[in-house]
Amino acid sequence: MRGPKGQSRVCGELPATRLCRVCGSQIMLKLANLSLLVLFPIAWFAPLLRAGLLPLFSLDEISTASAVLALWDADIFLAVLVTFLAIIAPMIKVAATALIHFGHLSRKSLLALEILGKLAMADVFLIAIYIVGA
């Protein structure tokens, strides 16, 4: 619902600026962050590359999900670690960021999110070490 002067009753959004007059937040940033919650699961099953020559993967196309399944047969500990670093940690970070954006989580948790963000490429590093060592 719209209030007086085109303001949204919920947040005070002005249609021309896409900036909330009440809280000063950027509406498009919030929507982009929420879209990641839908796009991440799609990306996990989308093919990333063709890798028939790599020693660990005898598959034609590799996705994040197929890579974790292939790792599960080779090394369960590495598969669990990659699952956490590539799938669970990014979803936690995006969900927590959305909760902060909408005021349901304290800004004190930003430190934990920063630490979680530093683990973003650790799964790629682990797989590279595993492939080189194989």
N, C-alpha and C positions, 0 to 999 in steps of 0.2 A: 504494500500500500504506500501511496505517496502522501506526504504531508504538505504543508504550505511551502510555496516557492520551489516545488520539485524535489524536496528533501525526502529521503526514505525514512519512514518512521523507525525502522530498526537501527540504522547506522548513520543516517544523515548524509547519504551519498548524493552528490550532485551529478546529474547525467553528463554534463559537459566536461568535467574534469576527471571523473572516475576516482576522485579522492574524497574520502569521508570528511565532512566538516566537523563532526563530533569527535572522532577518535584519531583522525589524521592518517588512517591506514590506506593502503592502495588496494582497491578492490580487485584489479586484474592480477596482482601478485597472489592474492588469496585463491582466486579461481584457478590460476596456473598450478599452484601447489596442490589443490584438490584434484586436478586432472591427473596428476602423477599417480594417485591411488588407483585410478582406472587403467592408466597406460603401463604401469610397471608389470602387472600380470600378463598383459598382451606381449610385452617385450621379452618376458622369460621364455615364451614358446616360439617367438619369431626366430628364423634362422639367422645366425650371426655371420657364418663363413663356411666355406667348403674346405674341409681339412682331412682329406683322405691320406695325406702323406705324414701327418703327425703320428708318432708312435703310440700314444695312449688312445687316440680316437680313431677307430676304424670306420667311422660313420662318414656319410657323404656330406651332410650338413650338420652343423653344431648350433644348438641353442643353449641357453643357460640351463634349462631343464634337462636336456639330453646330456649335457656335460656333467651335471651332478649325478645323473643315473649311471653314466660311464665310470665316474669316479667311485661310485658306491661299490661297484664290482672290484675295482682295483685297490682302493684304500678308503675304508669307512670313515676314519678320523678326518682325513682331508675332505671327504664329501660333506661331512657335518660342518666342518669349519667354513668351507666355501658356501654352503647353504646359508649359514648365519651371515657371512660377510656380503654375499651377493644378493640375497633375497630378503632375509629377515631384518637386518640392520637398516637398509634403505627404507623399508616400509615403516619401521619404527620412527626413523628420523622424519619422514614426510608426515606421518600421522601426528607426531609430537609438534612439528612446526605448525601444522594446521590448528592444533589445539591452542598453541600460543597465539596464533593470528586471531582466533575467535575468542580469546580471553578465558579459555577453560583450563589453561595450564600456566603456572607461574613462569616468569621470565628467568627465574633462578635456575631452571633446567637447561638454559642455553649452554652452560658449560658442559653438561653431559652430552648435548647434541653436537657440540664442537668436537669432543673426543670421539664420538661415533662417526662424525664426518671424516676424521683423519684415517679411519679404517676403510674408506671407500674403495681404494684401489689395492687393498691388501690381498684380496682374492686373486686378482690378476697376477700379482707378484708371486703368490704361492703356486699358482698353476705354471707360471714360467719356470720357477725353480724345479718343479716336479717334472716338466717336460725335458728340461736340460739335463736333469739327473737321470732320466730314464735311459 
